Amino acid sequence: MIVISEDVWSEGFANLAKTQTIIHEPDLWNRREDLKALLKNATALIVRNRTQVNEEIFAAAPNLRIVGRAGVGLDNIDLNSADAHGVVVSAALGINAVAVGELTLGLALALLRRVTELDQSTRNGAWDRRAGSEISGKTWGMLGFGATARALARLLKGFDVKVLAYDPFAKIDDSFTKEVNVSLVSSDEVISHSDLISLHMPATPETTKMINGTTLSAMKPHAVIVNVGRGELIDEEALEDALVRKVIAGAALDVRATEPPKDSRFTSLSNVILTPHIAGITAESQAKINEVLVSEVERSLKGAPSQYAVGVVKEFKK
């Protein structure tokens, strides 16, 4: 039996359902006991980022062979526990990088040209023609330089920007750095020297609230932030205060510390754009991801090794 605990579905899964029992309940991630009960007989679990797949889940799933992650972040999956239980964790890392890069660029353009603000004011009868700002000629800083940041860097080649990037784990060859005009620098340099800053890092003890009152104060007053990494990277109270006091010029947040948010923070600010964690979700990227997930489940059921395993375990072992 295959359990899908979030909003993941495609024609491929529909075809797989002709030969396999599939339980598809998009809100199952929020019904922990129901999820554990279903997993007693499950061989595969498909999740996005809401289902917390930890030791409790693995212990409740004695027949589980594979966990498929529809997306790239792995902070909701305990890889050590998966390895201990001999379960494959599969994720098509980087497959939605272009989608994330495109939205990051789009949000930055919208911020600098005040697109959402002017759309609303024009609908209300105003004709506000105040000047916005261009990306061209600016310095774009990236905190994290993995697949999504690199896809963005390629898109920025047409904008004549200087790219600064901080990533202590990045391994980049000289040819790529020259191709996209990127310099690897410290996080302090990214924060203090950039006109635009995009966040691409996972949430870890080291990165949580890395954007805080101190770092915000070190930014240029005309700087804007685009967060497509994880909401936990930002101290939201400090960011709200900085935006109200014009310490920085604006922010676009595709991810939040709590999703969906339980408060109305940022909703009254015209210099903020809010989107519901959609950076990696396009028709094209989802089709590619679902194709990989279906293939990975089929391989696992046949006893074949995973092609997209992210843990130590590459094929099911019990």
C-alpha positions as CSV (number, residue, x, y, z in Angstrom):
1,M,0.0,0.0,0.0
2,I,1.2,3.5,-0.9
3,V,0.2,6.4,1.4
4,I,0.3,10.0,0.1
5,S,-0.2,12.4,3.1
6,E,-0.2,15.7,1.3
7,D,-1.3,17.3,-2.0
8,V,0.8,15.2,-4.4
9,W,-0.9,13.6,-7.4
10,S,-0.4,13.1,-11.1
11,E,-1.4,10.9,-14.0
12,G,1.5,8.7,-13.1
13,F,0.1,8.0,-9.6
14,A,-3.3,7.4,-11.2
15,N,-1.8,4.7,-13.4
16,L,0.1,3.2,-10.5
17,A,-3.2,3.0,-8.6
18,K,-4.4,0.5,-11.2
19,T,-2.0,-2.1,-9.8
20,Q,-1.3,-0.8,-6.3
21,T,-3.5,0.4,-3.4
22,I,-3.0,4.1,-2.9
23,I,-4.4,6.1,0.0
24,H,-4.3,9.8,-1.0
25,E,-5.5,12.1,1.7
26,P,-3.9,15.6,1.4
27,D,-4.7,16.5,5.1
28,L,-3.3,13.3,6.5
29,W,-0.1,15.1,7.6
30,N,-2.2,16.9,10.2
31,R,-3.8,13.7,11.6
32,R,-0.9,12.0,13.2
33,E,-2.7,8.9,14.7
34,D,-4.6,8.2,11.4
35,L,-1.3,8.4,9.5
36,K,0.4,6.0,11.9
37,A,-2.5,3.6,11.6
38,L,-2.3,3.6,7.8
39,L,1.4,3.1,7.8
40,K,1.2,-0.2,9.5
41,N,0.6,-1.8,6.2
42,A,2.3,0.7,3.9
43,T,5.3,0.1,1.7
44,A,5.7,3.7,0.5
45,L,5.0,7.1,1.9
46,I,4.9,10.3,-0.3
47,V,5.2,13.7,1.4
48,R,5.8,17.3,0.8
49,N,7.2,19.5,3.6
50,R,4.4,19.3,6.2
51,T,4.5,15.6,7.2
52,Q,7.0,15.2,10.0
53,V,8.7,11.9,9.2
54,N,10.6,11.0,12.3
55,E,11.4,8.0,14.5
56,E,7.7,7.8,15.6
57,I,6.6,7.4,12.0
58,F,9.3,4.8,11.1
59,A,8.5,2.8,14.2
60,A,4.8,2.7,13.2
61,A,5.6,1.5,9.7
62,P,7.3,-1.9,9.8
63,N,6.8,-2.6,6.1
64,L,7.9,0.8,4.8
65,R,10.4,0.6,2.0
66,I,10.6,4.2,0.7
67,V,9.7,7.8,1.6
68,G,9.4,10.0,-1.4
69,R,9.8,13.7,-0.9
70,A,8.0,15.9,-3.4
71,G,10.4,18.8,-3.3
72,V,14.0,19.5,-2.2
73,G,14.0,20.4,1.5
74,L,14.7,17.5,3.9
75,D,14.2,19.2,7.3
76,N,10.9,17.3,7.9
77,I,12.5,13.9,7.4
78,D,14.8,12.3,10.0
79,L,17.4,10.7,7.7
80,N,19.3,9.0,10.6
81,S,16.1,7.3,11.6
82,A,15.3,6.3,8.1
83,D,18.8,4.8,7.7
84,A,18.4,2.9,11.0
85,H,15.2,1.3,9.8
86,G,16.6,0.5,6.4
87,V,14.2,2.8,4.6
88,V,15.1,4.7,1.4
89,V,14.5,8.4,1.4
90,S,14.2,9.7,-2.2
91,A,14.1,13.3,-3.3
92,A,14.8,14.7,-6.8
93,L,17.1,17.4,-5.5
94,G,17.5,20.3,-7.9
95,I,14.7,19.3,-10.2
96,N,12.7,22.4,-9.4
97,A,15.6,24.8,-9.2
98,V,14.7,26.8,-12.3
99,A,11.1,27.3,-10.9
100,V,12.5,28.6,-7.7
101,G,15.0,30.8,-9.5
102,E,12.4,32.3,-11.7
103,L,10.0,33.2,-8.8
104,T,12.9,34.7,-6.9
105,L,13.7,37.0,-9.8
106,G,10.1,37.8,-10.4
107,L,9.5,38.7,-6.7
108,A,12.6,41.0,-6.8
109,L,11.4,42.7,-9.9
110,A,7.9,43.2,-8.3
111,L,9.5,44.7,-5.2
112,L,11.7,47.1,-7.0
113,R,9.0,48.3,-9.4
114,R,6.3,48.2,-6.7
115,V,4.1,46.0,-8.9
116,T,1.6,44.7,-6.4
117,E,1.3,48.0,-4.6
118,L,0.7,49.9,-7.9
119,D,-1.7,47.2,-9.2
120,Q,-3.9,47.7,-6.2
121,S,-3.7,51.5,-6.2
122,T,-4.5,51.6,-10.0
123,R,-7.5,49.3,-9.4
124,N,-8.6,51.8,-6.8
125,G,-8.5,54.7,-9.3
126,A,-5.1,56.2,-8.6
127,W,-2.5,56.9,-11.3
128,D,0.8,56.8,-9.3
129,R,3.8,57.0,-11.6
130,R,6.6,57.3,-9.0
131,A,9.8,55.8,-10.1
132,G,10.9,52.3,-9.1
133,S,14.4,50.8,-9.3
134,E,16.2,48.6,-11.7
135,I,18.1,45.3,-11.0
136,S,20.6,46.0,-13.7
137,G,24.0,47.2,-12.4
138,K,23.2,46.2,-8.8
139,T,24.9,43.7,-6.5
140,W,22.8,40.6,-5.7
141,G,23.7,38.7,-2.6
142,M,22.8,35.0,-2.1
143,L,22.8,33.3,1.3
144,G,23.2,29.7,0.2
145,F,24.5,28.7,-3.2
146,G,23.0,25.4,-4.0
147,A,20.9,24.4,-6.9
148,T,18.2,27.1,-6.6
149,A,20.7,29.9,-6.1
150,R,22.8,28.7,-9.1
151,A,19.7,28.6,-11.3
152,L,19.0,32.1,-10.2
153,A,22.6,33.2,-11.0
154,R,22.2,31.9,-14.5
155,L,19.0,33.9,-15.0
156,L,20.7,37.0,-13.7
157,K,23.4,36.9,-16.5
158,G,21.2,39.1,-18.6
159,F,20.9,41.8,-15.9
160,D,24.5,42.8,-15.7
161,V,24.6,42.3,-11.9
162,K,27.5,41.4,-9.6
163,V,26.7,38.3,-7.6
164,L,28.0,37.7,-4.1
165,A,27.3,34.3,-2.5
166,Y,27.9,32.8,0.9
167,D,27.8,29.0,1.3
168,P,30.3,27.2,3.6
169,F,29.5,23.9,1.8
170,A,29.5,25.0,-1.8
171,K,31.9,23.4,-4.2
172,I,32.1,25.5,-7.4
173,D,34.5,25.3,-10.3
174,D,36.2,28.4,-11.6
175,S,34.5,28.2,-15.0
176,F,31.0,28.5,-13.3
177,T,32.0,31.4,-11.1
178,K,33.2,33.2,-14.2
179,E,30.1,32.3,-16.2
180,V,27.7,33.8,-13.7
181,N,30.0,36.5,-12.3
182,V,29.8,35.3,-8.7
183,S,32.2,35.8,-5.9
184,L,32.1,33.5,-2.8
185,V,32.4,35.8,0.3
186,S,31.4,35.8,3.9
187,S,27.8,36.1,5.1
188,D,28.7,39.5,6.6
189,E,29.9,40.7,3.2
190,V,26.7,39.5,1.5
191,I,24.6,41.3,4.0
192,S,26.4,44.6,4.0
193,H,27.4,45.0,0.3
194,S,24.2,43.7,-1.5
195,D,21.3,45.7,-2.9
196,L,19.2,42.6,-3.2
197,I,19.5,39.5,-0.9
198,S,17.9,36.2,-1.6
199,L,17.8,33.3,0.9
200,H,18.3,29.7,-0.2
201,M,19.4,27.9,2.9
202,P,17.8,25.1,4.9
203,A,16.7,25.7,8.5
204,T,19.4,24.4,10.9
205,P,20.4,25.5,14.4
206,E,23.1,27.6,12.7
207,T,20.8,29.3,10.1
208,T,17.7,29.9,12.3
209,K,17.1,33.6,12.6
210,M,20.3,34.5,10.7
211,I,18.3,37.5,9.5
212,N,17.7,39.4,12.7
213,G,17.9,42.9,14.2
214,T,21.7,43.0,13.9
215,T,22.0,41.7,10.4
216,L,19.1,43.9,9.2
217,S,20.8,47.0,10.6
218,A,23.9,46.1,8.6
219,M,22.0,46.1,5.3
220,K,21.8,49.0,2.9
221,P,18.7,51.1,3.5
222,H,17.5,50.5,-0.1
223,A,18.1,46.7,0.2
224,V,15.3,44.2,-0.4
225,I,15.2,40.6,0.8
226,V,13.6,37.6,-1.0
227,N,13.2,34.5,1.1
228,V,12.7,31.2,-0.9
229,G,14.6,29.1,1.6
230,R,13.0,28.5,4.9
231,G,10.9,30.8,7.0
232,E,12.9,30.0,10.1
233,L,15.9,31.9,8.6
234,I,14.2,35.2,9.5
235,D,13.3,36.7,12.8
236,E,9.9,37.9,11.6
237,E,9.4,40.3,14.5
238,A,12.7,42.0,13.7
239,L,12.0,42.1,10.0
240,E,8.6,43.6,10.5
241,D,10.1,46.3,12.7
242,A,12.9,47.0,10.1
243,L,10.3,47.3,7.3
244,V,8.1,49.7,9.3
245,R,11.1,51.9,10.3
246,K,12.5,51.8,6.7
247,V,15.7,50.2,7.9
248,I,15.5,48.2,4.6
249,A,13.3,48.9,1.6
250,G,11.2,45.8,1.2
251,A,10.8,42.0,1.5
252,A,9.2,39.2,-0.4
253,L,8.4,36.1,1.6
254,D,7.5,32.8,0.0
255,V,8.2,30.9,3.2
256,R,7.2,31.6,6.8
257,A,8.3,30.5,10.2
258,T,4.9,28.9,10.7
259,E,3.0,27.7,7.6
260,P,0.3,28.7,7.1
261,P,0.9,31.8,9.4
262,K,-1.3,32.1,12.4
263,D,-1.1,35.9,12.6
264,S,-1.5,38.8,10.3
265,R,2.1,40.0,10.4
266,F,3.2,41.9,7.3
267,T,-0.3,42.0,5.7
268,S,-0.7,45.7,6.2
269,L,2.7,46.6,4.8
270,S,2.9,47.8,1.2
271,N,6.6,47.1,0.9
272,V,6.1,43.3,1.5
273,I,5.0,40.7,-1.0
274,L,3.6,37.4,0.5
275,T,3.2,34.1,-1.4
276,P,2.2,30.7,0.0
277,H,5.4,28.6,-0.4
278,I,5.0,28.2,-4.2
279,A,8.6,28.9,-5.4
280,G,9.2,25.4,-6.5
281,I,5.6,24.6,-7.7
282,T,5.1,25.0,-11.4
283,A,3.3,22.7,-13.7
284,E,6.6,21.8,-15.3
285,S,8.5,21.1,-12.1
286,Q,5.7,19.2,-10.5
287,A,5.4,16.9,-13.6
288,K,9.1,16.2,-13.4
289,I,9.0,15.6,-9.6
290,N,6.0,13.3,-9.8
291,E,7.6,11.4,-12.7
292,V,10.6,10.7,-10.5
293,L,8.5,9.8,-7.4
294,V,6.4,7.2,-9.4
295,S,9.6,5.7,-10.8
296,E,11.2,5.6,-7.5
297,V,8.2,3.8,-5.8
298,E,8.1,1.3,-8.7
299,R,11.8,0.6,-8.4
300,S,11.4,0.1,-4.6
301,L,8.5,-2.3,-5.0
302,K,10.6,-4.3,-7.5
303,G,13.6,-4.4,-5.1
304,A,15.7,-2.2,-7.4
305,P,18.1,0.5,-6.0
306,S,17.0,4.1,-5.8
307,Q,18.3,6.6,-8.3
308,Y,17.6,9.6,-6.1
309,A,18.3,8.3,-2.6
310,V,19.6,11.1,-0.3
311,G,20.4,8.9,2.7
312,V,22.8,6.1,3.3
313,V,20.3,3.5,2.3
314,K,20.1,3.2,-1.5
315,E,17.7,0.2,-1.6
316,F,15.2,-1.3,0.8
317,K,16.7,-3.6,3.4
318,K,15.0,-5.1,6.5
